[in-house]
Structures are given as C-alpha cells and as structure tokens.
C-alpha cells in the first residue's frame, strides 16, 4: 500500500457507498433535466437492489462460515482465504453488491448524469480499498492468493 492509499483508507466502504449515493441524489436534484421516467423503472431498480443485497448476504454468510473477518477495514485479520462459492466468481462480491445497489439507486432516480458516480465509486474502490486488501492478502497467503487471483476476476 502506498502512503497515499494509507491516508485515504480511513474512509470505510459503507461510508464511500453512502457518499456516492448522496452525490447521485444531489446530481439528480441539481440536474433534474437529465431525469427520465419509464415503465417498470421502480421494478427494475428493486430487482437490481435485491440482486445486490443477495450477493452481499451470500458473501457474508460464506465468510462467517469460514470463520474469517467480514469487515474489510483490517484485512490483516483474515484467518482463512475463501475461494469457493460466490468467491469462485468474484474476488469482491460485497463490493460488486455495493455497485449493484448504486446502479439500482441510479435507475430509481432516473438521472443519466448520476450514473457518472458509479465508475468513480468503482475506481476509488479499486485503487484504495481493494488495493490495500489485496496487498494484505498476498502478504498473508502468498502463492495460494496469487493462484486465486489468476483464476478469479476482481469484480466479475
């Protein structure tokens, strides 16, 4: 982890998620001429949200079942490397779930300009949070983690 990343890591992922959602809402409020409504909009948003929540709950259940930390704030506390189940498809299913929650929020709001916050969230998570977590996991699990990274993509 670079010194810059360690300074930025103090903001926990749920706070980054909330901040991004607030920025999407503010964007919708300030640029409402970009807002559209369409048939099934709320239903689609709810379906995306439920998918994201299910993904996150499945990941948490697997981490708890493996008796390892669920909280990413201190990846050094990881006791087991979980590579099966949902973690066999994504190394970061909770963050993927977070992204789906933000996508659902953007669809619910119906503001195209607000969607621009989603790649910023993904970029921040890749550079700061996931980068720090991957460094800690690589240091702790070595070749086993490197092999896992070769087999499974970061997001999907």
C-alpha positions as CSV (number, residue, x, y, z in Angstrom):
1,X,0.0,0.0,0.0
2,X,1.3,3.4,-0.9
3,X,1.5,6.2,1.7
4,X,-1.3,8.0,-0.3
5,X,-3.5,4.9,-0.1
6,X,-3.0,4.6,3.6
7,X,-4.1,8.2,4.1
8,X,-7.2,7.6,2.1
9,X,-8.1,4.2,3.6
10,X,-9.6,5.8,6.7
11,X,-13.0,6.1,4.9
12,X,-14.7,2.8,5.3
13,X,-16.5,1.2,2.3
14,X,-20.0,1.8,3.7
15,X,-19.2,5.5,4.0
16,X,-17.9,5.6,0.4
17,X,-21.2,3.8,-0.7
18,X,-23.3,6.3,1.3
19,X,-21.3,9.3,0.0
20,X,-21.7,8.1,-3.6
21,X,-25.4,7.6,-3.2
22,X,-25.8,11.1,-1.7
23,X,-23.8,12.6,-4.7
24,X,-26.1,10.7,-7.1
25,X,-29.1,12.2,-5.3
26,X,-27.6,15.7,-5.3
27,X,-26.8,15.4,-9.0
28,X,-30.5,14.4,-9.7
29,X,-31.6,17.4,-7.6
30,X,-29.4,19.9,-9.4
31,X,-29.6,18.4,-12.9
32,X,-33.2,17.2,-13.0
33,X,-33.5,18.0,-16.7
34,X,-31.4,14.7,-17.2
35,X,-34.1,12.7,-15.3
36,X,-36.3,10.3,-17.2
37,X,-39.1,8.0,-16.2
38,X,-40.1,4.8,-18.0
39,X,-42.4,1.9,-17.5
40,X,-41.1,-0.6,-14.9
41,X,-38.4,1.7,-13.6
42,X,-39.1,1.1,-9.9
43,X,-39.5,-2.7,-10.5
44,X,-36.1,-2.8,-12.3
45,X,-34.5,-0.8,-9.6
46,X,-35.9,-3.1,-6.9
47,X,-34.8,-6.2,-8.8
48,X,-31.2,-4.8,-9.1
49,X,-31.2,-3.9,-5.4
50,X,-32.4,-7.3,-4.3
51,X,-29.7,-9.0,-6.5
52,X,-27.0,-6.8,-4.9
53,X,-28.3,-7.5,-1.4
54,X,-28.4,-11.2,-2.1
55,X,-24.9,-11.2,-3.4
56,X,-23.7,-9.4,-0.3
57,X,-25.5,-11.6,2.1
58,X,-24.2,-14.7,0.4
59,X,-20.7,-13.4,0.7
60,X,-21.0,-12.5,4.4
61,X,-22.5,-15.9,5.1
62,X,-19.6,-17.6,3.4
63,X,-17.0,-15.5,5.2
64,X,-18.7,-16.2,8.6
65,X,-18.9,-19.9,7.8
66,X,-15.2,-19.9,7.1
67,X,-14.6,-18.2,10.4
68,X,-12.8,-15.2,8.9
69,X,-13.4,-11.5,9.2
70,X,-16.2,-9.9,7.3
71,X,-15.0,-6.3,7.9
72,X,-12.5,-5.1,5.3
73,X,-11.2,-2.3,7.5
74,X,-8.3,-4.5,8.7
75,X,-7.6,-7.2,6.0
76,X,-4.7,-8.5,8.1
77,X,-7.3,-10.1,10.5
78,X,-8.3,-12.5,7.8
79,X,-7.8,-16.1,9.1
80,X,-8.9,-18.1,6.0
81,X,-8.8,-17.5,2.3
82,X,-12.3,-18.1,0.9
83,X,-12.2,-19.1,-2.8
84,X,-15.3,-21.2,-3.3
85,X,-19.0,-20.4,-3.7
86,X,-19.6,-16.8,-4.8
87,X,-15.9,-16.1,-4.2
88,X,-15.2,-18.5,-7.1
89,X,-16.8,-16.0,-9.4
90,X,-15.7,-12.7,-7.9
91,X,-12.9,-11.8,-5.5
92,X,-15.0,-8.9,-4.3
93,X,-18.7,-9.9,-4.2
94,X,-19.6,-7.4,-1.5
95,X,-18.2,-4.5,-3.5
96,X,-20.0,-5.9,-6.5
97,X,-23.1,-5.9,-4.5
98,X,-22.4,-2.3,-3.4
99,X,-22.1,-1.4,-7.1
100,X,-25.5,-3.0,-7.9
101,X,-27.1,-1.1,-5.0
102,X,-25.7,2.1,-6.6
103,X,-26.9,1.1,-10.0
104,X,-30.4,0.4,-8.5
105,X,-30.4,3.8,-6.9
106,X,-29.4,5.4,-10.2
107,X,-32.2,3.6,-12.0
108,X,-34.7,4.6,-9.3
109,X,-33.7,8.2,-9.6
110,X,-33.8,8.0,-13.4
111,X,-31.0,10.5,-13.8
112,X,-28.5,9.7,-16.5
113,X,-25.9,12.1,-15.2
114,X,-26.0,10.5,-11.8
115,X,-24.7,7.3,-13.4
116,X,-21.3,9.0,-13.7
117,X,-20.8,8.5,-10.0
118,X,-20.8,4.7,-10.4
119,X,-17.4,4.4,-12.3
120,X,-15.9,6.9,-9.8
121,X,-17.0,4.5,-6.9
122,X,-15.5,1.5,-8.7
123,X,-12.3,3.4,-9.4
124,X,-11.9,4.6,-5.9
125,X,-12.6,1.1,-4.5
126,X,-10.1,-0.5,-6.9
127,X,-7.4,2.0,-6.2
128,X,-7.8,2.4,-2.5
129,X,-9.8,-0.2,-0.7
130,X,-9.3,-3.3,-2.8
131,X,-5.7,-2.5,-3.5
132,X,-5.0,-2.4,0.3
133,X,-6.9,-5.6,0.9
134,X,-5.2,-7.4,-2.0
135,X,-1.8,-6.4,-0.7
136,X,-2.6,-7.7,2.8
137,X,-4.0,-11.0,1.4
138,X,-1.0,-11.5,-0.9
139,X,1.4,-11.0,2.1
140,X,-0.6,-13.4,4.3
141,X,-1.4,-16.2,1.8
142,X,1.4,-15.8,-0.8
143,X,1.2,-18.3,-3.7
144,X,-2.3,-19.5,-2.8
145,X,-3.7,-16.0,-3.1
146,X,-1.7,-15.3,-6.4
147,X,-3.2,-18.5,-7.9
148,X,-6.7,-17.4,-6.8
149,X,-6.2,-14.0,-8.4
150,X,-5.2,-15.7,-11.7
151,X,-8.3,-17.9,-11.6
152,X,-10.9,-15.4,-10.4
153,X,-11.5,-11.9,-11.6
154,X,-11.6,-8.9,-9.3
155,X,-15.2,-7.9,-9.9
156,X,-16.9,-10.4,-12.2
